Amino acid sequence: MSIRKKNSVIISLIILLCFGSCADVARAQSGDQLKLDPARISWIDLSFYAKNFWVEVSTEVQLRSLAASELDAFLPAASEGEPIKPLTPEVAEIIIHTTIAPKGRPPVSIDNRIWFNPTDASALGRIRLRRGEDDFKKIYRFMDRGVFRHRIEPKNKSEARLEPDEWTDIKDNYYPYDMNQINCPCVSERSALIYILSAVAMSKSDTPQKICVFGKRQLHRVQLQKEGIHPIKVDYIEKKQEKEIRKDSIVKALKMVITAQPVSPLIKDAENFSFMGFQKDISVYIKPASGLPVYISGIIPTVGKADLKLQKALVKE
């Protein structure tokens, strides 16, 4: 295994170990399209923090909007197919910034910026940037027949100290799929699931929700299943405008279970699906009245159970 691949595996394990257009959601079945109401999403910013003997991690999740007319400035043009079109004048934007500080090693920062249609969660584009180790910048544009990726990396250690615009190892890839054959009304993105989960948790239906989601290089069919109300210990700060309230109690949270399988199970070198760093037995606990995620847990083989707890939330009025 190359040094780059080994380092990538190490970073993935650190995250997991530390973190201890898409009919009404209530009626949605496999193959149906989502219809989401952005006004029902109560949170704006989510903050997570975890620390153990080996590593310290902080993660910030921000939900914003961007004028649809500005999207082309961020995403590359692709020669194959047509870009997925914005359905509204403003598109949803999720920004995730993670800082990983392993003991005795330099910190690593990972930034994700994702754009999608807020009414059905169909993905439009994303940018992934990692600095500090295994540096790269990957820009994805979601098309009607696949996903285009523009990858930029430093060619050596000297270039790694420069800004991404000065890196010279550049490669384009295209990951095709046939929307009719795969029976996917639209394709979403992994990070957008936290937005979808908030909306699904507030619906009255217990019918499993199935969504096609693009990972790193391929599509996955993801199922979101409600599994009852569970008591969860929380300790976080909730901010509403200028008022901050500490929430330190046991809350009744709805358990949402995420499972996934490749859309094309026979694909060569099939990748593992992941959400917020978790790969197996993924459960998200959400306050059903507000759709606020308060706790995420999951498992990775050879590592074991990992947990992610909410530390701070900025919510709407």
SULFEN-V652037 format. One record per residue. N is the residue number from 0. RES is the residue in one letter. PSI is psi in whole degrees, -180 to 180 (* if undefined). NEAR is the number of other ideal C-beta (glycine too) atoms within 12 Angstrom. Layout:
((N;RES;PSI;NEAR) (N;RES;PSI;NEAR))
//
This chain:
((0;M;136;9) (1;S;162;9) (2;I;-41;12) (3;R;-45;20) (4;K;-39;12) (5;K;-43;14) (6;N;-38;25) (7;S;-41;22) (8;V;-41;21) (9;I;-46;24) (10;I;-43;35) (11;S;-42;34) (12;L;-37;25) (13;I;-45;34) (14;I;-47;40) (15;L;-40;38) (16;L;-39;32) (17;C;-44;37) (18;F;17;40) (19;G;*;28) (20;S;158;28) (21;C;*;40) (22;A;151;21) (23;D;140;22) (24;V;-35;36) (25;A;-19;22) (26;R;1;16) (27;A;137;30) (28;Q;175;20) (29;S;130;23) (30;G;-17;20) (31;D;164;26) (32;Q;148;31) (33;L;151;45) (34;K;106;29) (35;L;147;40) (36;D;104;23) (37;P;-28;31) (38;A;-19;15) (39;R;-13;25) (40;I;116;35) (41;S;-25;30) (42;W;154;37) (43;I;-48;30) (44;D;142;30) (45;L;138;44) (46;S;131;29) (47;F;146;35) (48;Y;140;28) (49;A;148;33) (50;K;136;21) (51;N;-167;18) (52;F;-32;11) (53;W;-28;21) (54;V;155;30) (55;E;132;26) (56;V;137;38) (57;S;138;28) (58;T;131;35) (59;E;131;27) (60;V;124;38) (61;Q;135;28) (62;L;119;36) (63;R;-176;26) (64;S;156;26) (65;L;138;30) (66;A;129;18) (67;A;-30;27) (68;S;-18;13) (69;E;-7;19) (70;L;-39;33) (71;D;-25;20) (72;A;-22;15) (73;F;-23;25) (74;L;145;32) (75;P;155;29) (76;A;148;18) (77;A;143;28) (78;S;-17;14) (79;E;114;20) (80;G;-174;22) (81;E;142;15) (82;P;146;30) (83;I;135;38) (84;K;142;20) (85;P;140;31) (86;L;-13;25) (87;T;162;24) (88;P;-27;15) (89;E;138;22) (90;V;157;40) (91;A;146;42) (92;E;126;36) (93;I;127;42) (94;I;124;28) (95;I;120;38) (96;H;124;27) (97;T;132;38) (98;T;126;30) (99;I;123;38) (100;A;88;26) (101;P;149;26) (102;K;126;16) (103;G;11;10) (104;R;156;17) (105;P;149;17) (106;P;157;22) (107;V;136;32) (108;S;138;25) (109;I;123;36) (110;D;132;29) (111;N;136;34) (112;R;120;34) (113;I;137;42) (114;W;139;44) (115;F;163;49) (116;N;123;41) (117;P;-20;40) (118;T;-15;30) (119;D;2;39) (120;A;16;50) (121;S;131;42) (122;A;144;45) (123;L;-40;45) (124;G;167;45) (125;R;155;41) (126;I;129;34) (127;R;128;34) (128;L;128;29) (129;R;133;33) (130;R;146;28) (131;G;-30;24) (132;E;137;28) (133;D;50;29) (134;D;139;36) (135;F;161;34) (136;K;124;33) (137;K;126;35) (138;I;124;32) (139;Y;138;41) (140;R;126;37) (141;F;125;45) (142;M;175;31) (143;D;-16;25) (144;R;18;25) (145;G;-165;31) (146;V;130;40) (147;F;135;33) (148;R;130;34) (149;H;112;28) (150;R;133;27) (151;I;129;29) (152;E;156;27) (153;P;142;27) (154;K;-14;17) (155;N;179;13) (156;K;-32;15) (157;S;-43;12) (158;E;-30;20) (159;A;-22;27) (160;R;-11;14) (161;L;173;20) (162;E;153;14) (163;P;-33;27) (164;D;-15;12) (165;E;0;18) (166;W;148;27) (167;T;-4;16) (168;D;100;19) (169;I;136;22) (170;K;140;18) (171;D;142;20) (172;N;153;22) (173;Y;129;23) (174;Y;98;29) (175;P;156;25) (176;Y;159;31) (177;D;111;17) (178;M;-34;26) (179;N;-41;11) (180;Q;-37;13) (181;I;-5;28) (182;N;49;21) (183;C;112;36) (184;P;-33;27) (185;C;169;37) (186;V;128;46) (187;S;-171;48) (188;E;151;44) (189;R;-46;42) (190;S;-27;42) (191;A;-14;46) (192;L;-31;45) (193;I;-31;44) (194;Y;-46;49) (195;I;-43;51) (196;L;-41;48) (197;S;-42;45) (198;A;-43;41) (199;V;-38;44) (200;A;-30;42) (201;M;-6;28) (202;S;160;31) (203;K;-12;14) (204;S;144;21) (205;D;9;22) (206;T;131;21) (207;P;140;24) (208;Q;128;42) (209;K;134;33) (210;I;143;48) (211;C;128;46) (212;V;134;45) (213;F;131;46) (214;G;-118;35) (215;K;-42;28) (216;R;1;26) (217;Q;171;33) (218;L;147;39) (219;H;144;37) (220;R;112;31) (221;V;136;40) (222;Q;133;29) (223;L;118;42) (224;Q;128;25) (225;K;136;31) (226;E;46;23) (227;G;174;16) (228;I;135;20) (229;H;145;24) (230;P;129;16) (231;I;130;30) (232;K;126;19) (233;V;153;27) (234;D;91;20) (235;Y;166;33) (236;I;125;22) (237;E;123;32) (238;K;131;23) (239;K;110;21) (240;Q;-119;12) (241;E;4;8) (242;K;132;12) (243;E;134;15) (244;I;131;17) (245;R;127;15) (246;K;99;27) (247;D;92;14) (248;S;-177;17) (249;I;125;16) (250;V;158;27) (251;K;108;19) (252;A;145;36) (253;L;127;36) (254;K;122;31) (255;M;124;42) (256;V;132;31) (257;I;124;42) (258;T;155;27) (259;A;152;36) (260;Q;151;23) (261;P;140;25) (262;V;-37;31) (263;S;91;23) (264;P;-20;14) (265;L;9;10) (266;I;141;19) (267;K;139;10) (268;D;49;11) (269;A;136;19) (270;E;157;24) (271;N;136;27) (272;F;143;34) (273;S;150;29) (274;F;120;43) (275;M;31;42) (276;G;-12;39) (277;F;147;38) (278;Q;-27;31) (279;K;154;25) (280;D;50;25) (281;I;124;40) (282;S;136;35) (283;V;126;43) (284;Y;125;39) (285;I;139;45) (286;K;112;34) (287;P;-28;32) (288;A;-32;17) (289;S;-15;25) (290;G;19;37) (291;L;119;40) (292;P;128;47) (293;V;-15;44) (294;Y;134;37) (295;I;136;40) (296;S;158;33) (297;G;-180;35) (298;I;144;24) (299;I;137;30) (300;P;141;16) (301;T;-9;12) (302;V;-45;25) (303;G;-161;18) (304;K;139;21) (305;A;151;36) (306;D;149;32) (307;L;121;38) (308;K;140;32) (309;L;134;41) (310;Q;-35;30) (311;K;144;31) (312;A;129;37) (313;L;121;29) (314;V;162;30) (315;K;164;21) (316;E;*;11))
//
